[in-house]
Amino acid sequence: MKDLSRLRQEYTTKGLRREDLLDSPIKQFELWFEQALRANILEPNAMSLATVGKDMKPSIRTVLLKLYDEKGFVFFSNYNSKKAWQIEENQYAAIHFAWLGLERQVKIEGTIEKISKTDSLKYFLSRPKGSQIGAWVSHQSEIISSRSLLEAKFDEIKNKFVKGEIPFPSFWGGYIIKPQVVEFWQGGKDRLHDRFEYNLNEKNNWEINRLAP
């Protein structure tokens, strides 16, 4: 077994205190996200998405956050993918942002559902043409024999719609994760990390608690 026990990073930030936190986890996320942008972190909107179907076998992958507000966090995907059928079977999911350059992580848990077709279409039309074609070409999560087959299909779709708008695919669109639990993690010296968890209570208010590292 490869021993990685000596691979260790000491965290050097000043930590995170309760008085540093905003009352809304979405506002706090916005603050940290803007700081991640200014720090030039690669793909700060990249997030790990964890889903579990009725077979209870978890699956995780990286997707890109495209929209967010007080209602939740939105990403886009093929509605026939593995993640899609897991979401259909179990509407609880988690997402995770790792901004290691800032010694920070954010974890969000909640329910997940499709956004409206209108909102999905609006985003689809904003995408570059290549990405629009890609949505048509990729039958996400299905086995394919070769990359050349994928590229040939891309060229076929590209030539088909070369003189017109690319139609919106009915099997593609957005999902929104509506947060119920949001955790902010800041690395600390001697592994005494600072963790604060926002929980949405029955009155639809956010309660904030410090967690042991």
Secondary structure by P-SEA (a helix, b strand, c coil): ccccccbbbbbbccccccccccccaaaaaaaaaaaaaaaccccccbbbbbbbccccbbbbbbbbbccccccbbbbbbccccaaaaaaaacccbbbbbbcccccbbbbbbbbbbbccaaaaaaaaaaccaaaaaaaaccccccccccaaaaaaaaaaaaaaccccccccccccbbbbbbccbbbbbbbbcccbbbbbbbbbccccbbbbbbbcc
